Amino acid sequence: MKKILLILFITVASVLAQNVTVVDDIAVTTSKEGFFYYPTISPDGTSLLFSSENYKGLWSKNLSTGKIIKITDANGAGFEPGFSSVSKEILFREDKFIKGKRFTSLLSYDIAAKKSIVVEEGVRDLKICRDNSNAFKNYVKGTEVRTTLKQRMMQKTSAPDRVVFIQDSKIALSENSVTKVVKPFGEGNYIWPSLSPDKTKLLFTLAGRGTYVSKLDGTILNTVGYANYPSWSPDGNWILFMKDIDNGEIIISSDIYIANIKTGKYFNLTLQRVNIALYPKWGADNSEIYYNTDNGQIRKIKLKYE
């Protein structure tokens, strides 16, 4: 019994004492290929999406062959695009402005057929909802949570899917067609909400105050602090984010961090880099992170946990 307890203690201690080392930080794109921003990896880890600095257009790079293809030139296409759960379909938005008002369409791009179809057209308030693996599961039209026909056909169960999004600057949590508002700190401008991989916790940022992890009812569990563009790791134990500083007009510095929500330890992953590191996204697992520099290069960080 003592031996079992000792083994258990050593295992728990080793997890809590975990350190992180940057093994590599390599270029994924070059200036000859173009200037790209906002990387997103497919759930199977085989391809990468990115856009222009103003979210116009969408490109995909096959990480095995290195080939880059342009999917669309649509305005807004680079704003949080997503993949189907099997990485064979890409969903993105197209924004059009009519008399000063924005109308958004949702499009589905079949990678094999190289063809797009319109899922929703000319919606005033449309949001794409992805899970932590960048798989597209749902979207929100106004206040109604919807899913695509392909996704419905793939579903093996009728169990409701929890979805979180921003509605009128507040966190909206929807389940089984019932949506409730979550305001952990009362009124304010809430941004970047996401559910943990097991969908039992919330990650969000309150503008001007910081980033937090809470229960689904808004009870605060962890304070991450100043952490922009936060996201859950695939295993749910780490938070990835950037710490950017601006001078009121442009970003003058930014580094990428991860924080262990169990130990509270922080690790700066880009401390030695000259370029400004922005908009990080997890790879298919905890060992890889993609980000873009301020001069439009997509890079990949390789991590080692000890």
N, C-alpha and C positions, 0 to 999 in steps of 0.2 A: 504493500500500500504506500509506504514511504517513497519507494522507487518511482511509482506512478505519479505521485504528487511532485517529486523532484523534476521528473521529465516534463510535467505540465508547467511547472514554474519556469523552467529553462525556455520552453517553447514560447510562453507568454512574454517573458522578459526579452527574448530575442526579437519578437515582433515589435514591442514597445521601443526597443533601442535601435530600430531600423534607421540606417543612414542611406543616403542616395548620392551616387556619383554620376556625373555626366561622362559617359564613355566616348561619345562622339557628337559633333554638331556639324552636319554636312549640308551642302547645297542640294536642293531637289530641282530647282530651275536655274537657268542662266539668263543674263541680260539679252543674249542672242535669241532666246525663245520668247522673251517678252517680260513685262513687268506685272507681277501678279500679287494678289492679296486674299486674305480670308480663306485659308485652306480648310478643307473638310475631307476626311478619309472615309472610304466606303466601309460598311460593316465587316466585309471579308478582308479588308486591308490591301486590296489589289489596285485600287485606283484613287486618285486624289482630285477633288474639285477646287477651283479657285476662280477669282474674278478680277476685275479692274479695281482701282482705288475708289471709284464712285459707284461700285456695285453694278456697273453696266457690263453685260456679257457674262458668259460662263464657259469655262474650259475644263477638260478632263485629261489627266495624265495617267497612262498605264504604267504602273511602277515596275512592271517586269520588262516591258519593251522600251520604255522611255518615250513613247509616242504621245504627243499632245494633240487633241482634237478640240475644235470649237463647237460647242453645243448650240449656243444662241448668242445673239447680239442684243437681247432684250434689256431694257432698263429695269433695274432692281433684281435681276436674275441671281446676282451674287449675294443677296441678302438671305442668309440662312437656308440654302438649298438642302435637300436631303435625298437619301437613297431608299429604295424598297428594302425590306429585311434581307433579301437574297442578293442585293447589289446589282440587279439587272434593270432597274428603272430609276431614273433621276427625276425628282420633282422640284420645280422652281417657279418663281413668280415673274410676272411681267407687269410693270407699272406704266400706266398711261395717264397723262394729265389733260383733263378737259375743263376749260374755263376755270383753271386754278385748282381743281379738285382731282385728287388721285383716285384712279380706279385700277384695281389689281386683278389679274387673271392668274389662275393656277394651271400650270402645264405639266404633263408627264412625258418624259423622253425615254423611249425604248432604246437601250444601248445597242442591242443586236440589230434592230431594224433601222436605227439612226433616224427615227421619226418621232415628232412630238404631236400630242393630242391635247386639246383643251379640256380640263376637268371642271373648272369654274371660270366664268368670264365676267369681267367688269364689276367686281365686288368692291364696295367702298371700304369694308373692314375685313381683311382676310389675314390669317396668321397660319404659318406652317408649324406643326408640332412634331419634333423629333425626339427619339429617346437618346440615352447617353451613348449609344453605338452609332449615332447619326442615321439610324433607320427611320424612315418616314412612316408614321403610324396614323396620324390624324391631322386635320386642319380645322380651323375655327372660322366660320362664316358669320360675321356679326357676333352673336353670343352662342351660336349653335355649333357643337362639336360634330364634325363629319369625318368619314373615312372614304377612301376610294373603293371602287368596285373590286379591283384586284385584291386589295387588302381584305375586304369582306370575304372573298372566296377562299383566301388563305387561312382565315381564322378557324381554329379547330374547336373553339369553345365560345359560348355566349357570355362568358364572364366579362363584366365591364372593365374598360381600360381607364385608368386614372390619367387625366390630362391637366397640365397646368399652363396658364398663359396670363398675359397682362390685359386687363380690361379697365379702361378709365384710370390708368396709373396705379391700379390695385392688383393684387395676386388673385386670380380666379382658379379654383380647383374644381374640376368637373369629374363626376363619376356616375355612370348609369343614368345619363341625361339630366343629372341634378348638379347645378353649379353653385358653389358658395364662395363668398369673398373672404380672403384671409388677409388681415392687416395686423401683423405682429407688433408694430409700433404706432398703430393708429393711422391717421392721414399722412400722406407723403407720396413721393414718386418712386414706386417700386419697379425695378428692372431686372432682366436676366434671370427669371425664375426657372428652376428645373427640379425634377424629381430624382431622388437617388435611384440607382439601378433596381433596388427591391421595392421602390415606390412607397417607402414608409417615411421619408424625410424630404424636406424642402431646402433648396439652396437658392438664395436670392440676395439682391443688393438694394439697399434703400439709399437713393441718391443723397449725397451730402452727409451720410452717416456711416456706411460701411456694408460689409458682406457678412451674412449669417447663415447658419444651418439651424433649422427648426423642425419640430414635429409638424404633422399635417394641420394641426389646429393653430399653429403659429407660436407655440411655446419654444423659446430659444434654447438650443442645445449647445451651440458653439458660436463663438465670435471670431470670424476670420480676420476682420479689420479692413484696411484699405486694400481692396482686391477687385479689380475690374475684369469684366468678361469671364466670370468664373464658370467652371464646369466640373462635374463629378468624374473621377477615374472609373474605368470599367468595373473595378472591384468594389467601388463605393467607399474606399478608405482614404482617398486623397482628393484635395481640391486643387485644380489648376487655375491660375489667373495671371494677370499682368499688373504691374505697378507702373503706371505711366504718369508723367509730369508734363504739364504744358505751361506756356507763358501767356495764356489767354487767347492765343491765336493758333499756335502749332504745338505738337508734342515735341519736347526737347530731350526727353529721356524715357526709357521704358525697359524693364527687365521682366523676365518670366519666372514665376515661382510655383512651387507646389507646397501644400501644407497637409500634414497628417492630422486628420480630425480626431484621432484617438490620443495622440501624444501632444499635439499642438506645435510640433516642430516644423519650421519653415526651411526651405532650401531654394536659394537663388540659382537658377539654371543657366543664366546668361551673363553672369557677373563680369566675365572676361571679354565679352564681345564689344566691338567698337560700334557696330550698327545698333539702331533702336529696334528692339524685339517686340512684336505686337501680335495680337489676336491668336493665341495658342489654342490648339485642339489636340485632344488625346488621339493616339493611333488606335489600332484594333485592340491593344492591351496596354498595360501600365508601362511597358518598356519604351514606348515611342511617343514623341510629341512633335507636332508640326506647327510652324508659325511663319509669319512673314516679317521681313525687315522693312524699315521705312523707305528703302529704295526699291521695293518691289521684288525681292527675292524670296522664294519659298525655301525653308530649311527644315531639317529633321534633327531632333535631339534623341540620342540613344541613351537610356538610363540603366544603371545597375543598382539593385537594392541589396544592402548588406546588413 
